[in-house]
Amino acid sequence: MYADELTESMEKAISETNRRRKIQQEYNKEHNITPKTINKSVRDSITVTDIKDIEVEYKLEKEDDITTTINKLTDEMLKFAADMEFEKAAELRDKIKELENLINKE
């Protein structure tokens, strides 16, 4: 961690990490375990699915319509994120922000 000063929350996090490390080291010593680095190959490529299939036009006439649409888009965004489709989730997040800006302008 890098900071100009050590805050109380940082101190708690560091001490908790050290406490857990000590417990793990004692367990490893007791059971003759030598920790090893995990070697994984780097994926050749990350596939990006086409985002165009989530573009939807909404006719919004009232602020209630915008709020309802934001709620629906938020649910869709969370589903995409849960399915690890982060590009689609980010696209929906941006659309939600645009709609929230519409509400704030009114």
C-alpha positions as CSV (number, residue, x, y, z in Angstrom):
1,M,0.0,0.0,0.0
2,Y,1.2,3.5,-0.8
3,A,0.0,6.6,1.1
4,D,1.4,9.7,2.8
5,E,0.1,8.5,6.1
6,L,-1.1,5.3,7.6
7,T,-4.8,5.4,8.3
8,E,-6.6,3.4,11.0
9,S,-8.3,1.3,8.3
10,M,-5.0,0.6,6.5
11,E,-3.4,-0.4,9.8
12,K,-6.3,-2.8,10.5
13,A,-6.1,-4.3,7.0
14,I,-2.3,-4.8,7.3
15,S,-2.6,-6.4,10.8
16,E,-5.3,-8.7,9.6
17,T,-3.3,-9.8,6.6
18,N,-0.3,-10.4,8.9
19,R,-2.4,-12.4,11.3
20,R,-3.8,-14.6,8.6
21,R,-0.3,-15.1,7.0
22,K,1.0,-16.2,10.4
23,I,-1.8,-18.8,10.8
24,Q,-1.2,-20.1,7.2
25,Q,2.5,-20.4,7.8
26,E,2.1,-22.3,11.0
27,Y,-0.4,-24.6,9.3
28,N,2.0,-25.2,6.4
29,K,4.9,-25.9,8.8
30,E,2.8,-28.3,10.8
31,H,1.7,-30.2,7.7
32,N,5.0,-30.0,5.8
33,I,3.5,-27.9,3.0
34,T,5.7,-25.9,0.7
35,P,3.7,-23.2,-1.1
36,K,4.1,-23.2,-4.9
37,T,3.4,-20.7,-7.5
38,I,0.5,-21.5,-9.8
39,N,1.7,-21.5,-13.5
40,K,-1.1,-20.8,-15.9
41,S,-0.9,-20.1,-19.6
42,V,-2.0,-16.8,-20.9
43,R,-5.1,-16.9,-23.0
44,D,-4.3,-16.4,-26.7
45,S,-7.1,-13.9,-27.1
46,I,-10.1,-12.6,-25.4
47,T,-13.2,-12.8,-27.6
48,V,-15.4,-9.8,-27.6
49,T,-19.0,-10.4,-28.6
50,D,-20.9,-7.9,-30.7
51,I,-22.5,-5.3,-28.6
52,K,-25.0,-4.1,-31.2
53,D,-27.6,-6.7,-30.2
54,I,-28.3,-4.8,-27.0
55,E,-29.0,-1.4,-28.6
56,V,-32.7,-0.7,-28.0
57,E,-34.7,2.4,-28.7
58,Y,-37.0,3.6,-25.9
59,K,-39.8,6.1,-26.3
60,L,-39.6,8.1,-23.1
61,E,-42.3,10.7,-22.4
62,K,-42.4,11.0,-18.6
63,E,-39.8,10.9,-15.9
64,D,-41.5,7.7,-14.6
65,D,-40.8,6.1,-18.0
66,I,-37.1,7.0,-17.7
67,T,-36.9,5.7,-14.1
68,T,-38.6,2.4,-15.2
69,T,-36.2,2.1,-18.1
70,I,-33.2,2.7,-15.9
71,N,-34.4,0.0,-13.5
72,K,-34.8,-2.5,-16.4
73,L,-31.4,-1.6,-17.9
74,T,-29.8,-2.0,-14.5
75,D,-31.3,-5.5,-14.2
76,E,-30.0,-6.4,-17.6
77,M,-26.6,-4.9,-16.8
78,L,-26.3,-7.0,-13.6
79,K,-27.2,-10.1,-15.6
80,F,-24.5,-9.4,-18.2
81,A,-22.0,-8.7,-15.4
82,A,-22.9,-12.0,-13.6
83,D,-22.4,-13.8,-17.0
84,M,-19.0,-12.1,-17.2
85,E,-20.1,-10.2,-20.3
86,F,-18.5,-7.0,-19.1
87,E,-18.4,-5.2,-22.5
88,K,-22.2,-5.5,-22.7
89,A,-22.6,-4.5,-19.1
90,A,-20.4,-1.4,-19.6
91,E,-22.5,-0.4,-22.7
92,L,-25.7,-0.6,-20.6
93,R,-24.0,1.3,-17.8
94,D,-23.2,4.1,-20.2
95,K,-26.8,4.2,-21.4
96,I,-28.1,4.3,-17.8
97,K,-25.8,7.3,-17.2
98,E,-27.2,9.1,-20.2
99,L,-30.8,8.5,-19.0
100,E,-29.8,9.7,-15.5
101,N,-28.4,12.9,-17.0
102,L,-31.8,13.4,-18.7
103,I,-33.6,13.3,-15.4
104,N,-31.0,15.7,-13.8
105,K,-31.4,18.2,-16.6
106,E,-35.2,18.5,-16.2
